[in-house]
Amino acid sequence: MPERNRTLPEFSRPPVIETVLGVQFRPVANFSIPHFGLFWAKIRDKYPGYEVQPPLGPVIEEFGEGQWKNVGVNIELMQVPEVRCWFKDSSGTQLIQLQRDRCLFNWRKVKDEDMYPRYDNIKPRFAETWIEFCSFMHEVGLEEPEVNQCEVTYVNHIDLGHGWKSYAELKNVIACWSGEISGSFLPDPESVNIGARYVLPNGKGRLHVLMQPAIRRTDAKEILQLNLTARGKPESSTAEHVFEWLDLGHEWIVRGFTDFTTKSMHDIWERRA
């Protein structure tokens, strides 16, 4: 394990309910509908389920003048429909998302008893998927993916009643939120959204943090949803550099999550390092 990971904060009961590890690459020419089926045939014993979803749009972390430019809408005639395929394992907790310019691996909490398997177990599953996909591309005579972004995302659910009972107590959860106002007119907020982004060292990417109120679909309980996404460009498209960047992104998410939340919440989540 890299030295960096040995000193990361750890929690026995983290509130994470979903993780994503993956890469975005330049759209592969001639990658079409039949290739989804051919690739599924190679992994179907481990991922027997599938769903077809709309594709994700490309996202690039820009720096300099380009970082604030407006994103225009481009209309392009496509000879084949753009799709995103999910390939799911039998438990539904693990899935691969594949499209013409993305390869992602998700772990999702499906049942209350599902335990977050930790990054050191999730990363090898993505690595296996990515290596297998690159090998498949070579086998079918398509170009090797040219990676332009890596991504690590963690989704956390912080239940109402676990360290906070109303938005007047949000400062008990979010370290940067004081709740203070300069006068006496405003009442306690009904809800709060917080968004922040942080630049990784040497312009290697960004950490995006988004906190918003939500109602969980599975049990209709009120929660705070805290999403952290680290995204940036690896040094090259080699597996070594891709996996190296994912380690960096994971480190920033873990340390960023710890800094963004309060020590009292760390006690609830049983911080042990």
C-alpha positions, -999 to +999 in steps of 0.1 A: +000+000+000+014+035-008+027+054+022+001+081+015-028+057+022-013+044+055-021+077+073-055+084+058-084+089+083-105+058+088-141+054+101-156+021+113-191+033+103-187+058+074-220+071+059-209+062+024-237+046+003-221+047-032-187+050-048-176+054-084-141+048-098-136+054-135-121+070-165-133+092-194-115+089-227-116+103-262-147+088-279-135+056-297-143+057-334-164+028-347-173+016-311-210+007-317-239-013-303-225-048-311-194-041-290-214-037-258-227-073-264-193-087-272-178-072-241-207-083-219-201-119-232-166-117-217-178-106-182-213-120-181-204-148-156-196-120-130-221-094-142-252-112-154-276-083-153-278-053-176-297-020-181-295+005-209-292+042-198-288+076-214-251+085-219-232+108-196-220+140-210-182+147-211-167+166-182-132+181-183-115+201-155-103+232-172-077+257-158-069+292-167-093+313-188-112+283-200-124+272-166-152+299-165-163+296-202-199+287-209-206+253-223-224+255-256-249+231-270-235+212-300-259+194-324-243+164-341-258+138-364-251+104-351-251+073-373-257+051-343-275+060-310-253+069-281-261+047-251-246+038-217-248+001-206-249-011-170-236-046-163-246-056-128-235-085-105-261-108-090-263-088-057-268-055-075-241-038-053-215-038-081-219-025-116-199-015-146-210+015-166-197+015-202-202+040-231-182+051-260-161+074-239-165+061-203-157+031-182-168+033-146-171+009-117-197+014-090-203+000-055-238+007-042-254+000-009-286-019-018-296-034+016-291-020+051-267-048+059-245-041+029-211-029+042-189-005+024-160-028+012-133-001+013-112+015-014-085-012-012-111-038-023-130-016-049-099-003-067-088-039-078-123-045-092-121-014-113-085-022-123-096-057-135-125-042-155-103-015-171-075-039-181-101-063-195-118-036-215-085-023-229-076-059-239-110-063-255-105-032-276-073-046-289-089-079-297-117-063-318-092-040-336-103-007-321-080+020-309-066+020-274-085+044-252-069+078-248-077+088-212-085+125-206-100+124-171-100+101-141-128+103-115-135+092-079-169+099-064-182+091-029-219+096-020-227+099+017-261+099+035-262+117+068-295+109+085-317+134+103-313+127+140-277+115+137-259+145+151-284+170+139-322+176+143-327+206+121-308+230+099-302+252+130-278+224+140-260+221+107-229+235+123-228+202+143-223+184+110-205+207+085-173+223+099-173+253+076-209+262+084-214+286+114-251+295+109-243+330+122-261+360+108-252+397+112-287+407+125-318+393+142-343+393+113-338+359+096-351+328+113-333+294+112-330+282+076-355+257+063-328+240+042-292+246+031-272+238+000-234+240+001-211+237-029-173+241-030-144+231-051-107+228-044-077+226-067-054+196-064-017+202-062+001+211-095-032+215-113-038+177-113-075+182-110-102+194-086-122+182-056-159+191-058-180+190-027-218+193-028-241+191+002-279+192-003-310+182+015-328+151+001-354+125+009-341+090+006-362+070-018-358+036+000-374+047+033-386+084+027-363+096+055-348+131+055-311+132+049-282+154+040-266+140+009-229+149+008-212+141-026-174+144-031-160+140-066-123+142-074-116+146-111-085+153-132-061+142-160-036+115-153+000+119-165-007+094-194-032+068-204-011+039-190-027+018-164+000+027-139-007+065-143-045+059-142-043+039-110-019+064-095-043+093-102-072+073-086-051+069-054-046+107-054-083+113-060-092+089-032-068+106-008-084+140-015-119+127-010-111+110+024-091+140+037-116+164+022-145+146+038-128+146+072-120+183+070-154+192+058-172+175+086-170+180+123-152+161+150-185+153+168-197+135+136-164+117+134-173+103+168-206+090+155-189+075+125-163+059+149-131+075+135-102+052+144-073+069+126 
